[in-house]
Amino acid sequence: MANAPLLLFLIFLSLSSAGNLIMVNGQKTWCVAKPSSDQATLLANLNYACSQVDCRILQRGCPCSSPDNLMNHASIAMNLYYQSRGRNHWNCDFRGSGLVVITDPSYGNCIYP
């Protein structure tokens, strides 16, 4: 059974790439916009992320549409992108304006995946 650790690692890697929850030190992670990000950067991140993933959760009347501000909407879009791309730290970079967090940013009825 000398190959058991390798087999376990390959099983983990297979499960991880299948879209199952990947954790860092046992913690689920999310991607949000850095508070220091300027409006132009937030808008670019929002537009890019929503061109890659379904951002209907941000539409008026949906749970994550409020508060209706660029920081909130960019963070949600960035997280949708990050989650859909396998939760790799580089999928939250957004030219240095993204931040991987271990505290769930969900609020009210807006649940971050």
N, C-alpha and C positions, 0 to 999 in steps of 0.2 A: 504494500500500500504506500510505497514511497511517492506515488503520484497523487495521493489524496489531496494535499493542499492545492496543487495545480488544478485538479478537477473541480474543487470547491470554488477557486477563483474564476475558472471558466464558466461555471454555472452562474455565479454572481454577475459576471460581465454580461452573460447572455440575458439574464433577467433585467439588468440595468438598461441594456440597449433596447429592450422590448418596451420601454416606457414606464416601467415600474419605478416606484419611489426610490430616488437616490438620496442618501443622507450623508452629511458631513459630520463625522464624530457622533453619529447617532441622531443628528438633528436634521429636520427637513429645512430646505433653504428656499428663499424667494429672492427676486431681483427687484429693486426699486431705484428710482432716480436719486442721485445725490442731491441733498438740499441746496448745495452751492451751484447747481446747474443753472445756466441762463436760459431765458425763454426760447431763444433760437435753437439751442441744443435740445431742449425738451420737445419742441415742435418737430425737429428732425427725427428724434427718437420715436415719437408717437407715429409719425408718418411712415417711417421705415418698418417698425414693428407691425403696424396694421396692414402694411403691404404684404407681409409674410404670414400673418396669422389672422384668425377671425376675431375682430374687436367689437362684435355686436353687443357685448356686455357693457360697452360704454354709451350706447345709444340712449337718447332721452327716454325716461321711463323705466330703464333697466336699473337693477340694484347698484351698479357701480358708476352710474352717470353723475351722481352727486357725491361730493361737491364738484361742481363744474369748473374745474381749474386745470391748467396745463400740468402742474406737478402731479396731481392725482391721476389724470388720464395717462400721462406718459409712464408713470410707475406701473399702472395696471397693464398697459400695452407691453412694456418692457418685460414684465413678469410673464405674460402670456407667451412671448417669444422665448424667453429663457426656459420655461417649463417645457415648451414644445420641442426644443432643441437638445434636450437631455440634461439640463441643469449643470452644464459645464461653466466654470467661472468665466471663460472667454465669451460665452453667450450672454453675459451680463456686462460686458465692458462698455459698449456704446461710446467708444472713443474716450474712455475714462470717466464717463458720467453715470455709470451704473454702479450699484452697490449690492453685493450679496449679503442678505441678512438671515438670521436664524429666528428672529421674532416675527410671528405671523402678522403681516400688515393688514389683514382682513378687518373690516369695521362694519357695524350694523348688519345689513343683509348682503353686503358686498364681500363675498368670500373669494380670497385669492386662491387659485388652484395650487 
